[in-house]
């Protein structure tokens, strides 16, 4: 849904140890290839008991390195040195308990360990094992030790394991692994440990237990922003009434409904960058009924009394504030610029505003979007693109503005 070219042409070394989760590695390689990555595979002796090398070679279009295929007759022959130096990034998936232990202690009696020890690139580890083995003191210590050395551990997920127990021992989902791989190529030290709060979706204001006032916001732009900030290396919290796409597990997700719930979830934002992409209702029902209002009691005309809702954007006190403005007429830019004014002057105290003009070519809920980014000293028009690419442009503009503010 939200495409990017982050992995286009990237050389990814996939190392496979003996585990029933090996079948998922086939899907991982297929997915990486579709994203434009170049793949090479290294298989342990135990992995060969599960799947023949030909299967991986058919997917990767490159000779699989294993104990019997290792050669040194050419400069690009399949051997642990050539493959290690070829890689932009390496991932051990699945990583067995045995391979994790050997890697931690540098026991290089396996071709995957010798290859990993020869790597100069970033190495990711996706463990898979029986829950008792996964939770053993030895394995926990080994993973903790590897993490301290700079290896990145992608936590296992909870599901029905091969041992017929539902527990947290299965290799991470393919999408989660790919999120982690992309992050290694996209992260920016500027965003390291920066706290980002993003609101998305539209508030749902109840009239009675059945009916409500809301809007057409899809939550897609907020989710795209959350992914883009995560890939950039920030600590992300997404507060939304809608989560239309899968998100990395490291993104904190808070499901809300009413504007009051949004307000509670946004509290303590002083040290955060807040991106207010949510469409909060301007008006709410003056009185919310606890039981459904019967049609017979309403009649042919329903005069519903609404009152103005509080302005959450004005109330937010944070390090850097970005407002979103959806408009449908030519006065949109002028109205958006007003949001940059201080609150005492009738504005909303925003450091930046993202203007979204809604029309036949730019509809709410579309995957593609066209926006204008406004600040006190800058105007940037972002032409039609998918919402993830739009998000990266917004992030770039925030970084540029924060640099200026620091000078």
N, C-alpha and C positions, 0 to 999 in steps of 0.2 A: 504493500500500500504506500509506504513512504520510502521511496528509493533514494539511494546515494551511490557514490562511486568510491567509497573509502577503501575497499579491498581490491579495486581494479589494479591488476598487475602485481599485487603483493605476493611474495613467495612464502608460503606457509608450510612448515614441516609438521606433519602429523605422526606422532609416535604412538604405537598401539601395543598395549600389554595384554596378557591373557585374562579375559573377563567376558562374561556373558553379554555385557553391554557393548561388545565390539560391533554388533549389528547396527548400533546407533551411529558409530563412526562412519559407516557407509553413507548414511544420510547427511552427516556433517560435511563430508567431502563433497558430496553432490551439491549441497547448498552453497558451500564456499566457491565451487566452480561456477555456479550460476551468478555469483556476485563478482566474477571476473578474476578470482584469485588463481595463482599457480600452486599446485599441490605436489608434495613429495611425501612418501609414506615409509616409515621404518617399523618393522614388526619384530616382536620378541619371539623366542622359540615357543612359548606358551600360546601366543596369539595365533601361530601357525596351526595349532590344534583345533582352532575354531573356524578359521577362514583361510582359503588358499590365497597366495599373493596375487594371482591373476585377477581376482575380483577387484582388489584395490588398484591394480595397474590399469584395468579397464576404465575405472572412474578418474584416476589421476593423470592418465596418459604419460606416466613416468615410471621407470623401473623401480620396483619396491626393494628397499634395502632390508635384507635379513641375513642371518649367519651364513647361509650357503650362497647368497648372491653377491657378497662383497668382493669387489675387484679393485685393482690399482693400476690397470694398464693404460688408462687415459686420464686426462685432467678433470673430466666430468663423470668418471666411472662411479657407480654406486658404492660408496664407502663412507664410514662414519665421519671422516674429516670433510670430504667434499659436501656431503649433505648438510652438515652442521654449519659450514661457512656459507652455503647457498641461501640459507633461510633468513627471511626478515623477522620471522617470529616462529616459535615452536610451541606445540601443545601436546601434552601427554594425555591421551583420551581414548579409551579409559585408562586411568591410572590404578593399577592393582596395589594392594597393601604391600606386596613384596617389592614392586618397583619403587614405591614411595620410600620405603625403608632403605633400599640400596642407593637411591639417589641422594638421600640425606647423608649417608655415610660414605658416599663416593665409591661404592663397591662396583667396579666396572667389569663384571663378568657376564654382562648382557649387552647386546649391540645397541639397545635403546639407551642404556645408561652411558656407554662410551660416547654415543652420539650427543646426548644431552650435556655431558661434561665438556665436549668440544665446542658447544654452541656459545657464541658471543651475543646472541640476540636475547630478547625477553622470552621467558619460558612460562607457560601456563600449565596448570595441572588440574584435571577434572577427575577426581576419585570416584571409584565405584566398588562396592563390596557389601558383604553381609553386615548388618547393623552392629553386631557384637564385635566384629573385626574393625569396623569403621570407628566405633566408640572406644576401642581399647586404648589404654594409657599410652602404649608404645606408638600407635598410629597417630594419636593426637599430638604427642610430643614431636613426632617426625614432621607432621604438617606444620606445626608451629615453628619448628626449626627452619624448614624450607622457606616459610614466609619471611622469616627474619633475614634469610640470605638474599631475598629479592624475588623469589618465585611467587607467582600469583596463583592462589588456590581458588578454584570455582566450586563452591559448595555443592554437595550432592542434594538431590531432591527427594521428597517423600512420596513413595508409591508402593505398589505390591512388588516385592523383590523376588528373585528367582527361588529364594528359600521359603517362599509362600508366607512371608511376613510383611505387613504394611509398616514401613519404617523409612527413615531418611538415609538411604544408602545408594540409591540409583544415580547414575551419571546425570549431570545437569541437562536440561532440555537443550536441544540444538540451538534454538533462538537465543537462549541465555549465553551459551558458549560464544556465539557469533557477536553478541553485544560486547562481551569481554574482549574479544579479539579486536573489534573495531575501536574500542576505547584506547587500546594501546597505540594505535596509529593516530588517533584524533586528539588525545588529551593535551592540554595546554597548562603549563605550570602556573599561569596567571589564575586559573580557576581552582587550583588545588586547595581543598578545605574551605572554599567559599560556600557559604550557606545560601541556597536559592529556594525561595518559596514561590510556587506557581499555582494560581487558581484557574480552574477551567470549568467548562460546562455552563449550565444556566441554573440559577436558583429556582427552587420549587416551593412556592408559597401556597399553603393549603387554604382552601375555602371551607371545606368540610373533609371528612376522612376519605372521600372519593374524588373530589374535584380539586384542581389547583390552578394557579397562575404560573406560567413559565414562559420560555422562549425557545427559539429554534437552534440555539447553540449546540454544536455537536461534541465539543470537548476535544476535537482532533488537533487543533492548533496548540492547545495547552499540553497535550500528550507528546506532540512533536517537540515542543520546547523542552519538556522534561527529558526526553531521550537525548536531545542535542546537548543540553547542559551536562547530563550524565557522561556522554561520550567525551566531553571536554574536560572532565575530571572533577566537576563540582559535586557537592553534597546536596541532593535534590529532594524536596518535599513537594508532592503534587496533591493539592486539595481540590476535589472536583465532584460534581454530581454524576459525571459520566466518564467512563474509561473505555473508549472505543477500540483501542489496540493493546496488544501485550506490551508490557514494560519490563525493563530490567528489575531483578529482585532488589537491587541496592537502592532503587528509588522508593522513598517512603510515600505510601499512598494512603490518603485519608478520604473516605467517602462521606460526602455531606449532602444535604438537601436544601434546607431553608437558608436564607441570608443570615439568620442568627447562628446557624451551625458554621457557616463560612467565617463569621466574625470570631467565634470561639477558636476555630482552628488556626486562624491567622495570628493570634495573640503571641506576644514575645518575639516580635520580628525585628527588634532594634538592630541586631547585628547581621541581618540578612538582606539580600537583594530580593525584592518582591516584584513579581510579574503578575499583574492583575488582569488575566485574560478571561476570567469568568464574566458572564453576563448576569449581573445581579438585578433582580426586578426593581424597577423604579417605584412601583406601587404594590401594595399588599392589601389583602382584605382587612377592613376595619375591625371585623369580628370573625374569628374562626369558629365554626360550629363543630361541636363534638360528635354530632350524628349527621348522617346524610340529609341534606335539605330535599324534601320530597318535591317532585315536579308539580304535583297537585297544589302544593302550597306556594309555588312560585307564580304560576299563571303563564300567559302568553308572552309577557315581557318581564325580564329579570333586571331590575335596577340594583346592581351590585355596588355597594359603597366601598370605595378604595381610599386608602390614605397613602401619602408619600412615604416611601421607605427611607431609612437612614442611609447616608452615603458612606459606604465602607472604605472606599478609596481615599476619601479625605481623612479618615481616622487613622490610617496606617502610618506608623512611625517606624522608618527603617533606614538602612544605609543607602539604598538606591531604589527608587520607585518608578516602575514602568506601568503606565496605564494603557488600556486598549480602548479604542473608540470605533464603533460600528455606525456608519452613517449611510444615508441613501440619497443625498442631494448635494448640490454644489457648495453648500455652506459647511460641509464636513470638515475641511481643513481648518477653517476659522474656529469651529467649535473645539477641535482637537487641540489647537494652540492654546486656547483658554485654560486647558487642563495643566499647562506648564506653569501657570501663574501661582504665586504663593496663595495659601488658603485665605489669608487676611485680605487679599485683593480679589477674592471671588473665584480663584482657581482651585486646583486639587493638589498642588504641591508636587507634581510629577517631575522627575528628571528627564523622562522620555515618554513619548506617546506613540503607539503603533496604530495608525489609521487604516481602517478597512472599509472601503466604499462598496456597499452591497448593490449589485445590479444584475442584469441578465447574464453578464459574462463572469461575474464574481459572486457566486451564491454561497450562502451559509451552508456548511457541511461538505463543500467540494474538497477534494484532495489537493487541488492546486489553488493558489491564492495570489493576490497582488496587493501589496501594502505600501504605505508611506511611513517612514520612521522620522519622527520629528523631535527635535530638542531645541533649546534656546538659540543655539548657534549652528544648527545643521538641519538639513532636509535631505532625505535619501529615499528615492523611489525604487522599490524592489519589484521588478517585473514578474510576470506570471511564472510561478514555479511550484513544486510540491511543498507542502508545509514543513517538512524537515529541512529542506534547503532554505526556506524562508527563516526558519528558526536559527540556523547558523548565521545568517545575515544579521538577525536581531542581536545575537550574542556578540558578534563582531562589533556592532555599533555600541553596545553597552560597554564593552572593553575599551573602545576608543574614547568614549565619553568619560569613563572612570579615570583613565590615564590623564585626560585634560583636567579633570577636577582635582587630581592629586598634585598638579603642577602649580 
